[in-house]
Amino acid sequence: MDLSSATWWWVAAGIAVAAELATGTFYLLMIALGLAAGAIAAHLGLGGTAQVVVAALAAAVATGAWHLKRARHPQSAPAAQNRDVNLDIGERVQVDAWNADGTARVQYRGTQWTARLQPGATAIAGAHRVAAVEGNWLVLAPAPGR
C-alpha cells in the first residue's frame, strides 16, 4: 500500500488533535494547523522541503498568534479568589469581634464560619467582605465604605 505524502501529513495532524484532546494542551491544535498546512502544500504539488517549510511556518505563526492573544488578556484570579468559581467572593459579613489569634466566628449563610483576616488588613470589628474561601475558612477584608 503506497500512501501519498499528503496522507501522512493528515495522519500526523489527526494524531496531534488526538493528543490535544488527551492532554488539553491547546498549543497542540496550533501544531495540528501547521501539519494540515503541510498536507495542503502536498496536495498543491510542492516538494518535500517546501511542505516542511510551509508546515513549520504555519505552526509557528499559529502558535505565536495564540501566545500573543493569551499574553494580552489578563489571567483570571485563582479559584479561591475568583467570583466566577465561588459566588461567596465579595459577599458581606459582620464581624462582632476578632480573637487574639486573628480569627473570628461569623454568621454566614445560616451557619457559623471560621474566618481569618486578609494579610495586611487591620482587625477591626464591623462589616467585612469575603476576599477568598480556603477550605472551610473565609478570608475577610474590610468592606469598603464602612
Residue pairs with C-beta under 8 A, 6 or more apart in sequence:
4 42
5 42
5 48
5 51
6 39
6 42
6 43
9 35
9 36
9 38
9 39
9 42
9 51
9 55
10 35
10 36
10 39
12 35
12 38
13 32
13 35
13 36
13 39
14 32
16 28
16 29
16 31
16 32
16 35
17 28
17 29
17 32
19 25
19 28
20 26
20 28
20 29
20 32
26 66
27 63
27 66
30 59
30 62
30 63
30 65
30 66
31 59
31 62
31 63
33 58
33 59
33 62
34 55
34 56
34 57
34 58
34 59
34 60
34 62
34 63
35 55
35 59
36 58
37 54
37 55
37 57
37 58
37 59
38 51
38 52
38 54
38 55
38 58
40 54
41 50
41 51
41 54
41 55
42 51
46 54
76 82
76 84
79 85
79 86
80 86
80 132
80 133
80 134
80 139
81 89
81 131
81 132
82 89
83 89
83 90
86 133
88 108
88 109
88 130
88 133
88 138
89 130
89 131
89 132
89 133
90 129
90 130
91 108
91 129
91 130
92 127
92 128
92 129
92 130
92 143
93 106
93 107
93 108
93 113
93 115
93 127
93 128
93 129
93 130
93 138
93 140
94 106
94 107
94 126
94 127
94 128
95 104
95 106
95 115
95 125
95 126
95 127
95 128
95 140
96 104
96 106
96 125
97 104
97 125
98 104
98 117
98 123
98 124
98 125
102 116
102 117
102 123
103 114
103 115
103 116
104 114
104 115
104 116
104 117
104 140
105 112
105 113
105 114
105 115
106 112
106 113
106 115
106 128
106 138
106 140
107 113
108 130
108 138
113 136
113 137
113 138
114 136
114 137
114 138
115 128
115 137
115 138
115 139
115 140
116 137
116 138
116 139
116 140
117 123
117 139
117 140
117 141
118 131
118 132
118 139
118 140
118 141
121 140
121 141
121 142
122 142
124 142
126 142
126 143
126 146
127 142
127 143
127 146
128 140
128 141
128 142
128 143
129 140
129 141
129 142
129 143
129 144
130 138
130 139
130 140
131 139
131 140
131 141
132 138
132 139
133 139
